[in-house]
Amino acid sequence: MSQVDHTKNIIELKNISFSYGNELVVKDVNLEVHKGDYLGIIGVNGGGKSTLLKLMLGLLTPTKGHIYLYDKGIKQFHDWSKIGYISQQAAHIDPSFPMTVAEVVQMGRYPKLGLFHFPGKKDKEIVRRALDDVEMWRFKDRLVGDLSGGQQQRVFIARALAGEPEVIILDEPTVGVDVATQKQFYSLLQRLNRENNLTLILVSHELDVVAHEATEIAYINRSLIYWGLPGKFMKSQYFTTLFGEKRHAKHI
């Protein structure tokens, strides 16, 4: 079972603000992600959730404040192979995409291999292990475009795992996927967190799932309104004030 180590910060945001032009999107956010965390980031549309992820990944530069990865300022951090990223569009593949499942997952090894190096025996073993972890090894020779949306999600998790990251960041990965597939996908994430000790940061609208499976919740609506244990959030005034009755939680 995953053990959260609160003495080890993987990501630390200190007084972060960000604006698109004159529009303030993220304001004065202080947040830490610890080794072994499963952090669920929730909030209304346009509240800054995806922007916050892009700031963590160095895709955007904060207007104010500082970001640290593994205790290094983000500009001084270069070991990006420790951090995997799965975007909203990752599982939306053109059916004519001419790559097999194994070939897609092998792409996760390229940052480790470097230029002009070809995958060796060790790399192929890592690819197999990654596909085993997501229960997709038997589909290794299938064209990824022929898979269902849920199967494609698993392949892209395997591609991230093939890079041997310590943390994976996911931006609403279940958009457009049916409820049954969503449940399977979130069960997979929980297992990877608990059994593989993989740190996860997940942006999701599925509050019911996040509340039951994440180790911490961060509610973002431009500023950080709540950061702490999911159980306390569900019982708090924050929940009833911001979200109304619990029966509406699945729509958040």
VENSUL-V551498 format. One record per helix or strand of 3 or more residues. SS is the DSSP state (H for helix, E for strand). FROM is the first residue (numbers start at 1). TO is the last residue. If there is no record, write none. Layout:
# VENSUL-V551498
ss/from/to
SS/FROM/TO
SS/FROM/TO
This chain:
# VENSUL-V551498
ss/from/to
E/5/20
E/23/35
E/38/42
H/49/56
E/64/69
H/80/82
E/83/86
H/101/113
H/121/133
H/137/139
H/144/146
H/149/162
E/167/171
H/179/195
E/199/203
H/207/213
E/216/220
E/224/228
H/230/235
H/237/243
H/246/251
